[in-house]
Amino acid sequence: PDNYQVHQLHNKSNRVCVTIQCYQYASEDRAHDEYFKYLNSNTGRKESFYPDSDWDFVSFRNKVREEWNIHLKELEWE
């Protein structure tokens, strides 16, 4: 609990990589932050990132399914 779920992600491919992160607070936790803290590499300052979404879940799921099907077809030619 004292590590605050710190992690770093890096996509080594030239393809899109999407992550979905869902967190559940402990039942006794009454303080819920709606943002993530990150270290700005340009300023060295800790800043807040407020996540948002530009797609609803169904649209997102359909797009992922579409791209997966394209990927499967590309594999047939390899």
N, CA, C and O atoms as a printed pandas DataFrame, in Angstrom:
     atom_number atom_name residue_name chain_id  residue_number  x_coord  y_coord  z_coord
0              1         N          PRO        A               1    0.802   -1.221    0.000
1              2        CA          PRO        A               1    0.000    0.000    0.000
2              3         C          PRO        A               1    0.842    1.281    0.000
3              4         O          PRO        A               1    0.341    2.339   -0.382
4              5         N          ASP        A               2    2.089    1.208    0.413
5              6        CA          ASP        A               2    2.902    2.419    0.441
6              7         C          ASP        A               2    3.611    2.695   -0.883
7              8         O          ASP        A               2    4.295    3.711   -1.005
8              9         N          ASN        A               3    3.466    1.820   -1.872
9             10        CA          ASN        A               3    4.097    2.056   -3.173
10            11         C          ASN        A               3    3.187    2.808   -4.124
11            12         O          ASN        A               3    3.636    3.252   -5.180
12            13         N          TYR        A               4    1.941    2.958   -3.782
13            14        CA          TYR        A               4    0.975    3.733   -4.560
14            15         C          TYR        A               4    0.879    3.270   -6.015
15            16         O          TYR        A               4    0.647    4.075   -6.917
16            17         N          GLN        A               5    1.058    1.974   -6.230
17            18        CA          GLN        A               5    0.911    1.361   -7.541
18            19         C          GLN        A               5    1.762    2.039   -8.609
19            20         O          GLN        A               5    1.320    2.211   -9.745
20            21         N          VAL        A               6    2.972    2.420   -8.246
21            22        CA          VAL        A               6    3.877    3.066   -9.192
22            23         C          VAL        A               6    4.357    2.052  -10.214
23            24         O          VAL        A               6    4.793    0.957   -9.858
24            25         N          HIS        A               7    4.277    2.418  -11.480
25            26        CA          HIS        A               7    4.779    1.562  -12.544
26            27         C          HIS        A               7    5.028    2.406  -13.786
27            28         O          HIS        A               7    4.578    3.548  -13.883
28            29         N          GLN        A               8    5.746    1.824  -14.722
29            30        CA          GLN        A               8    6.035    2.503  -15.976
30            31         C          GLN        A               8    5.727    1.546  -17.120
31            32         O          GLN        A               8    6.017    0.353  -17.036
32            33         N          LEU        A               9    5.146    2.066  -18.176
33            34        CA          LEU        A               9    4.809    1.260  -19.342
34            35         C          LEU        A               9    5.627    1.750  -20.527
35            36         O          LEU        A               9    5.867    2.948  -20.678
36            37         N          HIS        A              10    6.051    0.808  -21.365
37            38        CA          HIS        A              10    6.800    1.172  -22.567
38            39         C          HIS        A              10    6.414    0.215  -23.682
39            40         O          HIS        A              10    6.489   -1.002  -23.513
40            41         N          ASN        A              11    6.010    0.750  -24.799
41            42        CA          ASN        A              11    5.648   -0.058  -25.957
42            43         C          ASN        A              11    6.853   -0.116  -26.894
43            44         O          ASN        A              11    7.213    0.892  -27.502
44            45         N          LYS        A              12    7.477   -1.287  -27.013
45            46        CA          LYS        A              12    8.667   -1.433  -27.848
46            47         C          LYS        A              12    8.333   -1.700  -29.310
47            48         O          LYS        A              12    9.229   -1.737  -30.153
48            49         N          SER        A              13    7.063   -1.884  -29.615
49            50        CA          SER        A              13    6.675   -2.177  -30.995
50            51         C          SER        A              13    6.327   -0.882  -31.724
51            52         O          SER        A              13    6.290    0.199  -31.136
52            53         N          ASN        A              14    6.074   -1.027  -33.016
53            54        CA          ASN        A              14    5.625    0.133  -33.790
54            55         C          ASN        A              14    4.109    0.083  -33.985
55            56         O          ASN        A              14    3.560    0.784  -34.835
56            57         N          ARG        A              15    3.445   -0.747  -33.195
57            58        CA          ARG        A              15    1.993   -0.887  -33.258
58            59         C          ARG        A              15    1.361   -0.248  -32.032
59            60         O          ARG        A              15    2.022    0.000  -31.024
60            61         N          VAL        A              16    0.078    0.008  -32.143
61            62        CA          VAL        A              16   -0.645    0.608  -31.029
62            63         C          VAL        A              16   -0.693   -0.360  -29.853
63            64         O          VAL        A              16   -0.909   -1.560  -30.025
64            65         N          CYS        A              17   -0.494    0.169  -28.686
65            66        CA          CYS        A              17   -0.629   -0.609  -27.459
66            67         C          CYS        A              17   -1.592    0.147  -26.546
67            68         O          CYS        A              17   -1.372    1.318  -26.238
68            69         N          VAL        A              18   -2.637   -0.512  -26.124
69            70        CA          VAL        A              18   -3.649    0.121  -25.288
70            71         C          VAL        A              18   -3.648   -0.561  -23.934
71            72         O          VAL        A              18   -3.636   -1.789  -23.854
72            73         N          THR        A              19   -3.660    0.214  -22.887
73            74        CA          THR        A              19   -3.773   -0.361  -21.552
74            75         C          THR        A              19   -5.058    0.150  -20.909
75            76         O          THR        A              19   -5.464    1.296  -21.101
76            77         N          ILE        A              20   -5.666   -0.716  -20.161
77            78        CA          ILE        A              20   -6.833   -0.342  -19.372
78            79         C          ILE        A              20   -6.477   -0.646  -17.931
79            80         O          ILE        A              20   -6.160   -1.782  -17.577
80            81         N          GLN        A              21   -6.533    0.366  -17.124
81            82        CA          GLN        A              21   -6.171    0.180  -15.731
82            83         C          GLN        A              21   -7.376    0.517  -14.855
83            84         O          GLN        A              21   -7.943    1.607  -14.931
84            85         N          CYS        A              22   -7.737   -0.429  -14.046
85            86        CA          CYS        A              22   -8.860   -0.253  -13.132
86            87         C          CYS        A              22   -8.362   -0.561  -11.721
87            88         O          CYS        A              22   -7.700   -1.571  -11.487
88            89         N          TYR        A              23   -8.683    0.299  -10.824
89            90        CA          TYR        A              23   -8.221    0.131   -9.453
90            91         C          TYR        A              23   -9.410    0.076   -8.513
91            92         O          TYR        A              23  -10.412    0.767   -8.697
92            93         N          GLN        A              24   -9.273   -0.749   -7.521
93            94        CA          GLN        A              24  -10.304   -0.823   -6.502
94            95         C          GLN        A              24   -9.692   -0.367   -5.189
95            96         O          GLN        A              24   -8.658   -0.876   -4.756
96            97         N          TYR        A              25  -10.335    0.584   -4.576
97            98        CA          TYR        A              25   -9.866    1.067   -3.287
98            99         C          TYR        A              25  -10.222    0.066   -2.199
99           100         O          TYR        A              25  -11.219   -0.649   -2.295
100          101         N          ALA        A              26   -9.402    0.027   -1.177
101          102        CA          ALA        A              26   -9.707   -0.820   -0.030
102          103         C          ALA        A              26  -11.001   -0.325    0.612
103          104         O          ALA        A              26  -11.301    0.868    0.574
104          105         N          SER        A              27  -11.758   -1.236    1.195
105          106        CA          SER        A              27  -13.066   -0.862    1.747
106          107         C          SER        A              27  -12.952    0.174    2.865
107          108         O          SER        A              27  -13.881    0.951    3.088
108          109         N          GLU        A              28  -11.823    0.187    3.563
109          110        CA          GLU        A              28  -11.667    1.172    4.641
110          111         C          GLU        A              28  -11.102    2.504    4.149
111          112         O          GLU        A              28  -11.010    3.455    4.925
112          113         N          ASP        A              29  -10.721    2.586    2.870
113          114        CA          ASP        A              29  -10.154    3.807    2.302
114          115         C          ASP        A              29  -11.279    4.780    1.968
115          116         O          ASP        A              29  -12.158    4.461    1.167
116          117         N          ARG        A              30  -11.259    5.941    2.565
117          118        CA          ARG        A              30  -12.312    6.936    2.341
118          119         C          ARG        A              30  -11.832    8.106    1.486
119          120         O          ARG        A              30  -12.636    8.972    1.141
120          121         N          ALA        A              31  -10.546    8.159    1.134
121          122        CA          ALA        A              31  -10.014    9.233    0.300
122          123         C          ALA        A              31   -9.711    8.668   -1.078
123          124         O          ALA        A              31   -8.806    7.845   -1.222
124          125         N          HIS        A              32  -10.452    9.094   -2.091
125          126        CA          HIS        A              32  -10.278    8.589   -3.444
126          127         C          HIS        A              32   -9.779    9.712   -4.342
127          128         O          HIS        A              32  -10.458   10.724   -4.519
128          129         N          ASP        A              33   -8.603    9.532   -4.903
129          130        CA          ASP        A              33   -8.054   10.515   -5.825
130          131         C          ASP        A              33   -8.558   10.222   -7.230
131          132         O          ASP        A              33   -8.589    9.066   -7.651
132          133         N          GLU        A              34   -8.944   11.238   -7.941
133          134        CA          GLU        A              34   -9.447   11.083   -9.306
134          135         C          GLU        A              34   -8.363   11.380  -10.330
135          136         O          GLU        A              34   -8.666   11.630  -11.497
136          137         N          TYR        A              35   -7.117   11.356   -9.913
137          138        CA          TYR        A              35   -6.019   11.669  -10.815
138          139         C          TYR        A              35   -4.807   10.811  -10.476
139          140         O          TYR        A              35   -4.756   10.155   -9.436
140          141         N          PHE        A              36   -3.844   10.834  -11.372
141          142        CA          PHE        A              36   -2.579   10.144  -11.159
142          143         C          PHE        A              36   -1.484   11.181  -11.013
143          144         O          PHE        A              36   -1.497   12.201  -11.702
144          145         N          LYS        A              37   -0.556   10.935  -10.140
145          146        CA          LYS        A              37    0.617   11.789  -10.011
146          147         C          LYS        A              37    1.713   11.244  -10.914
147          148         O          LYS        A              37    1.899   10.030  -10.998
148          149         N          TYR        A              38    2.428   12.115  -11.578
149          150        CA          TYR        A              38    3.559   11.702  -12.401
150          151         C          TYR        A              38    4.660   12.734  -12.294
151          152         O          TYR        A              38    4.414   13.880  -11.918
152          153         N          LEU        A              39    5.863   12.332  -12.622
153          154        CA          LEU        A              39    7.011   13.219  -12.580
154          155         C          LEU        A              39    7.239   13.765  -13.970
155          156         O          LEU        A              39    7.540   13.009  -14.893
156          157         N          ASN        A              40    7.099   15.070  -14.132
157          158        CA          ASN        A              40    7.316   15.715  -15.414
158          159         C          ASN        A              40    8.813   15.703  -15.704
159          160         O          ASN        A              40    9.591   16.328  -14.984
160          161         N          SER        A              41    9.218   14.996  -16.755
161          162        CA          SER        A              41   10.646   14.842  -17.044
162          163         C          SER        A              41   11.287   16.152  -17.509
163          164         O          SER        A              41   12.507   16.297  -17.439
164          165         N          ASN        A              42   10.487   17.098  -17.979
165          166        CA          ASN        A              42   11.040   18.389  -18.406
166          167         C          ASN        A              42   11.295   19.335  -17.242
167          168         O          ASN        A              42   12.295   20.052  -17.227
168          169         N          THR        A              43   10.394   19.337  -16.270
169          170        CA          THR        A              43   10.510   20.281  -15.152
170          171         C          THR        A              43   11.011   19.629  -13.871
171          172         O          THR        A              43   11.481   20.313  -12.963
172          173         N          GLY        A              44   10.907   18.285  -13.798
173          174        CA          GLY        A              44   11.285   17.596  -12.567
174          175         C          GLY        A              44   10.237   17.739  -11.471
175          176         O          GLY        A              44   10.463   17.316  -10.337
176          177         N          ARG        A              45    9.099   18.330  -11.800
177          178        CA          ARG        A              45    8.056   18.549  -10.800
178          179         C          ARG        A              45    7.004   17.450  -10.859
179          180         O          ARG        A              45    6.724   16.890  -11.919
180          181         N          LYS        A              46    6.429   17.153   -9.698
181          182        CA          LYS        A              46    5.324   16.206   -9.615
182          183         C          LYS        A              46    4.047   16.926  -10.051
183          184         O          LYS        A              46    3.733   18.004   -9.546
184          185         N          GLU        A              47    3.315   16.325  -10.987
185          186        CA          GLU        A              47    2.106   16.948  -11.508
186          187         C          GLU        A              47    0.963   15.951  -11.499
187          188         O          GLU        A              47    1.180   14.751  -11.325
188          189         N          SER        A              48   -0.245   16.439  -11.683
189          190        CA          SER        A              48   -1.433   15.592  -11.682
190          191         C          SER        A              48   -1.925   15.389  -13.109
191          192         O          SER        A              48   -1.964   16.325  -13.908
192          193         N          PHE        A              49   -2.299   14.146  -13.412
193          194        CA          PHE        A              49   -2.923   13.823  -14.682
194          195         C          PHE        A              49   -4.328   13.335  -14.394
195          196         O          PHE        A              49   -4.523   12.368  -13.658
196          197         N          TYR        A              50   -5.293   14.005  -14.972
197          198        CA          TYR        A              50   -6.684   13.616  -14.801
198          199         C          TYR        A              50   -7.099   12.784  -16.014
199          200         O          TYR        A              50   -7.288   13.334  -17.100
200          201         N          PRO        A              51   -7.243   11.473  -15.846
201          202        CA          PRO        A              51   -7.595   10.638  -16.995
202          203         C          PRO        A              51   -8.989   10.960  -17.511
203          204         O          PRO        A              51   -9.895   11.334  -16.767
204          205         N          ASP        A              52   -9.111   10.799  -18.797
205          206        CA          ASP        A              52  -10.422   10.958  -19.413
206          207         C          ASP        A              52  -10.553    9.910  -20.514
207          208         O          ASP        A              52   -9.620    9.155  -20.787
208          209         N          SER        A              53  -11.682    9.881  -21.114
209          210        CA          SER        A              53  -11.918    8.910  -22.169
210          211         C          SER        A              53  -12.653    9.605  -23.292
211          212         O          SER        A              53  -13.552   10.413  -23.053
212          213         N          ASP        A              54  -12.268    9.289  -24.524
213          214        CA          ASP        A              54  -12.973    9.873  -25.643
214          215         C          ASP        A              54  -13.868    8.855  -26.332
215          216         O          ASP        A              54  -14.485    9.166  -27.351
216          217         N          TRP        A              55  -13.947    7.650  -25.796
217          218        CA          TRP        A              55  -14.819    6.609  -26.339
218          219         C          TRP        A              55  -15.634    5.982  -25.225
219          220         O          TRP        A              55  -15.173    5.851  -24.091
220          221         N          ASP        A              56  -16.839    5.604  -25.563
221          222        CA          ASP        A              56  -17.592    4.784  -24.621
222          223         C          ASP        A              56  -17.076    3.350  -24.751
223          224         O          ASP        A              56  -16.394    3.022  -25.722
224          225         N          PHE        A              57  -17.392    2.508  -23.792
225          226        CA          PHE        A              57  -16.837    1.156  -23.754
226          227         C          PHE        A              57  -17.184    0.343  -24.995
227          228         O          PHE        A              57  -16.319   -0.342  -25.540
228          229         N          VAL        A              58  -18.425    0.405  -25.449
229          230        CA          VAL        A              58  -18.847   -0.408  -26.599
230          231         C          VAL        A              58  -18.078   -0.001  -27.856
231          232         O          VAL        A              58  -17.636   -0.866  -28.612
232          233         N          SER        A              59  -17.913    1.286  -28.088
233          234        CA          SER        A              59  -17.134    1.747  -29.241
234          235         C          SER        A              59  -15.695    1.284  -29.141
235          236         O          SER        A              59  -15.107    0.847  -30.130
236          237         N          PHE        A              60  -15.128    1.378  -27.950
237          238        CA          PHE        A              60  -13.757    0.933  -27.730
238          239         C          PHE        A              60  -13.624   -0.566  -28.003
239          240         O          PHE        A              60  -12.700   -0.991  -28.696
240          241         N          ARG        A              61  -14.532   -1.357  -27.466
241          242        CA          ARG        A              61  -14.503   -2.806  -27.669
242          243         C          ARG        A              61  -14.603   -3.158  -29.150
243          244         O          ARG        A              61  -13.880   -4.028  -29.635
244          245         N          ASN        A              62  -15.491   -2.487  -29.861
245          246        CA          ASN        A              62  -15.649   -2.757  -31.285
246          247         C          ASN        A              62  -14.397   -2.409  -32.077
247          248         O          ASN        A              62  -14.029   -3.135  -33.001
248          249         N          LYS        A              63  -13.746   -1.323  -31.733
249          250        CA          LYS        A              63  -12.509   -0.934  -32.416
250          251         C          LYS        A              63  -11.400   -1.941  -32.144
251          252         O          LYS        A              63  -10.661   -2.304  -33.058
252          253         N          VAL        A              64  -11.275   -2.392  -30.917
253          254        CA          VAL        A              64  -10.263   -3.401  -30.586
254          255         C          VAL        A              64  -10.550   -4.691  -31.347
255          256         O          VAL        A              64   -9.628   -5.308  -31.880
256          257         N          ARG        A              65  -11.800   -5.103  -31.406
257          258        CA          ARG        A              65  -12.171   -6.317  -32.147
258          259         C          ARG        A              65  -11.832   -6.159  -33.631
259          260         O          ARG        A              65  -11.290   -7.081  -34.241
260          261         N          GLU        A              66  -12.142   -5.010  -34.211
261          262        CA          GLU        A              66  -11.844   -4.750  -35.622
262          263         C          GLU        A              66  -10.332   -4.847  -35.887
263          264         O          GLU        A              66   -9.903   -5.496  -36.841
264          265         N          GLU        A              67   -9.539   -4.201  -35.038
265          266        CA          GLU        A              67   -8.090   -4.237  -35.227
266          267         C          GLU        A              67   -7.531   -5.641  -35.010
267          268         O          GLU        A              67   -6.580   -6.035  -35.684
268          269         N          TRP        A              68   -8.100   -6.390  -34.091
269          270        CA          TRP        A              68   -7.647   -7.762  -33.852
270          271         C          TRP        A              68   -7.927   -8.632  -35.079
271          272         O          TRP        A              68   -7.088   -9.443  -35.473
272          273         N          ASN        A              69   -9.095   -8.463  -35.675
273          274        CA          ASN        A              69   -9.429   -9.232  -36.871
274          275         C          ASN        A              69   -8.486   -8.895  -38.027
275          276         O          ASN        A              69   -8.091   -9.789  -38.777
276          277         N          ILE        A              70   -8.126   -7.643  -38.179
277          278        CA          ILE        A              70   -7.149   -7.249  -39.198
278          279         C          ILE        A              70   -5.808   -7.912  -38.909
279          280         O          ILE        A              70   -5.146   -8.419  -39.814
280          281         N          HIS        A              71   -5.422   -7.902  -37.656
281          282        CA          HIS        A              71   -4.154   -8.531  -37.251
282          283         C          HIS        A              71   -4.156  -10.023  -37.587
283          284         O          HIS        A              71   -3.166  -10.552  -38.092
284          285         N          LEU        A              72   -5.261  -10.690  -37.307
285          286        CA          LEU        A              72   -5.350  -12.124  -37.612
286          287         C          LEU        A              72   -5.219  -12.381  -39.108
287          288         O          LEU        A              72   -4.581  -13.351  -39.517
288          289         N          LYS        A              73   -5.816  -11.523  -39.925
289          290        CA          LYS        A              73   -5.704  -11.690  -41.381
290          291         C          LYS        A              73   -4.266  -11.477  -41.836
291          292         O          LYS        A              73   -3.794  -12.168  -42.739
292          293         N          GLU        A              74   -3.562  -10.524  -41.219
293          294        CA          GLU        A              74   -2.157  -10.276  -41.574
294          295         C          GLU        A              74   -1.303  -11.499  -41.227
295          296         O          GLU        A              74   -0.360  -11.813  -41.953
296          297         N          LEU        A              75   -1.614  -12.180  -40.148
297          298        CA          LEU        A              75   -0.856  -13.352  -39.748
298          299         C          LEU        A              75   -1.000  -14.494  -40.752
299          300         O          LEU        A              75   -0.091  -15.310  -40.902
300          301         N          GLU        A              76   -2.138  -14.551  -41.437
301          302        CA          GLU        A              76   -2.350  -15.598  -42.426
302          303         C          GLU        A              76   -1.341  -15.514  -43.576
303          304         O          GLU        A              76   -1.048  -16.523  -44.216
304          305         N          TRP        A              77   -0.814  -14.326  -43.837
305          306        CA          TRP        A              77    0.116  -14.126  -44.943
306          307         C          TRP        A              77    1.564  -14.321  -44.540
307          308         O          TRP        A              77    2.442  -14.340  -45.402
308          309         N          GLU        A              78    1.829  -14.462  -43.282
309          310        CA          GLU        A              78    3.231  -14.616  -42.831
310          311         C          GLU        A              78    3.715  -16.032  -42.960
311          312         O          GLU        A              78    4.863  -16.325  -42.626
